[in-house]
């Protein structure tokens, strides 16, 4: 016996298709069951005749009628539609073997392994070998090409049966033997496609013979499927022959192939519509989120630009607290929304490119560039608002300090002028002697000097607090007028009196400036001060120490003045002169000098204490500066380090995309775990602001700078994750292998010299050349390179991102659904008409997608239009952006 498989091993080993190898292994033992052999003879004979009758012939005995090879060759020509070599008409055995070998050669050329089946067995009428050969032919030409949801042959046929019979009660197709014994599955198949032929509800599970005969008769009469099985044989067999059932069921599959085409068309349309509906929902979500975010920015900016001044530091600090609440509570969710908006936009554009749709153009004013522009304006307003708050707090703090200082000086002036008006209006000179008048005149000159100094001092602070200052200044003006009047009176009587006491005069001359010095010193010792750093308070302490170093000399001057008074007393006693009372040249008594000196000396330690307290405060502030700076420097370095790491990760991209995505999400979590350090820094910053600290020499980082850096870090890692997710979408949608992605990434990274994540035009051209594109001689704007740049850089930025690059490469190397394919699918559903009706759409498509089409399809206006006709052609082109939907 010739081993035909061995004879044709070279042919079949050359890459020919090997399908259903478990079925090709012809199990001779199975044929030992007479019932199965009987079923196969009948089924295979009927199957062969269903095709041979197209050539005007048939067979009666399957093992005898194929012995000469003539009808076998004819059968293969009918079922394949191809011509076989011319048969030999001789009657000799060699002629028959040659004809059968020609048939077996043709079968082998279709990639079929014929195991242990040789021409001699067929010529000799071996029933088992002949049935095996016919089963192989049935498998190759009737079952192999059946494909349902990426399964083929036997699995595909079984899945098709399961899907078609799923809605029917008492039907559960799990195999091609006992699942068909009660006949209900056959009837369900017919009813699913031709409900007018079968009254399924009238069938009973307990009457299998009636059910089987009903299906066989209807199939033969109305579907042109010959009766290949006997009901009694199936019912009377514990396990009907699987091959016989499969052969018969495959005839139903091919009979209903038109319906299958409609189902395939409907599936294609549903897939396209599902993509379109998902994209439209993403567009709506983007528009709403963009609108809400822009509206929030629009409402927030006027608040940040409001420069209404407050009257006190506390009021401005309340505004500062509101701003801190805005930064820590209200803005962070908006940062997330902006990041999500960018991710949604990029994902949507990727999905549109993958589904061969035009790019999404948001409505006017809602482009990502508009969002980024508005966000930039918002951040500018934030910076300006925070700077204004700090400057206002400084201004109000200074004003409050000046106001307090003014009130202190005003109290001193008011105390000094008390009683002076009455003194100036009295006419004591009218009864005085000449010496007394001259004394009064000199005393008045000394008073006049003090009055002028007080007036200048007061007017220099007039702008501070107008009401009180005006009152004092008016008082000084009155005193000035009174002084002038008294001076004139004294000068009229001066000629009558000429006695002067030189010693009293000397006392008066030295006592007046010393008294003024003490009053100035006391004012300085009580003076309010405001400082912002250690250097300023140390300057005040140094000045205070210098003041204290002058006190010994001042004390000597005090003692000298007191000695003049003592000398007056000594001269008077030695010459028996009776003093008239107080020094006629001054009202400054020795007692008042000593009292002021004691008060001044008491103020010195108080000033020491106040300056030391302020020094402690500034040291504390410096500690706060150092804490903030230490944390800020650490946070700044962390952000910089992570930004650089993300840049490296996005370039290197080791492992599969899923591995990269997992790694990036873990990396994102590790970054988010750093959030307590950011919050710690915010706490230090709050303490800095509450302490009114406005500078920090220990760090170049500001809180605003670090906030922006942190937001950029979170946005960058989210954007990188989104890019990988989009690459997965591209890979899955286009069928790109991991190796191809590696090649694309390696090529892109090689030419991305500056690691910017984008290729400039010349870099991109070099990358294309490395991948085999003939663009070397193309000039910018000309030829194939210009076409490609128009695809990868539609906005003309001059740069090509990696996502745009792999989108282009995937489009170049894979097929996608097109408008023409969708039109062809609709044409099948419409029974080859140029229009489709709402009823047809509702019958063929799921409800939501049918209504989606009906709502968007324009009325058909062609010459063959009928009422209610819908234009599926324009609808299909609109799905791909070739016209308006």
Buried (B, 14 or more C-beta within 10 A) or exposed (E): EBEBBEBBEEEBEEEBEEBBEEBBEBEEEBBEBEBBBBBBBBBBBBBBBBBBEEEEBBBEEBBEBBBBBBBBBBBBBBBBEEEBEEBBEEEEEEBBBBBBBBBBBBBBEBBBBBBBBBBBBBBBBBBBBBBBBBBBBBBBBBBBEBBBEEBBBBBBBBBBBBBBBEEBEEBEBEBBBBBBBBBBBBBBBBBBBBEEBBEBEEBEEEEBBEBBBBBBEBBBEBBEBBBBBBBEBBBEBEEBBBBBBBBBBBBBBBBBEEBBEBBBBBEBBBBBBBBBEEBEEBBEBBBEBBBEBBEBBEEBBEEBEEEEEBEEBEBBBEBBEEBBEBBEEEBEEBBBBBBBBBBBBBBBBBBBBBBBBEEBEBEEEBBBEBBEEBBEBBBEBBBEBBEBBBEBBBEBBEBBEBBEBBEEBBEBBEEEBEEBEEBBEEEEBEEBBBBBBBBBBBBBBBBBEBBEEBBEBBEEBBEBBEEBBEEBBEBBEBBBEBBEEBBEBBEEBBEEBEEBBEBBBBBBBBBBEBBBBBBEBBBBBBEBEBBBBBEBBBEBBEEBEEBEEEBEEBEEBBEEBBEBBEEBEEEEEEEEEEBEEEBBBBBBEBEBBEEBBEEBEEBBEEBBEBBEEBBEBBEEBBEBBBBBBBBBBBBBEBBEEBBEEBBEBBBEBEEBBEEBBEBBEEBBEEBEEBEEBBEBBBEBBBBBBEBBBEEBEBBEBBBBBBBBBBBEBBBBBBBBBBBBBBBBBBBEBBEBEEEBBEBBBEBBBEBBEEEEBBBBBEBBBBBBBEEEBEBEEBEEEEEEBEEBBEBBBEEEEBBBBBBBBBBBBBBEEEEBBBBEBBBEBBBBBBEEBBBBBBEBBBEBBEEEBBBBBBEBBBEBEEEEBEEEBBBBBBBBBBBBBEEEB
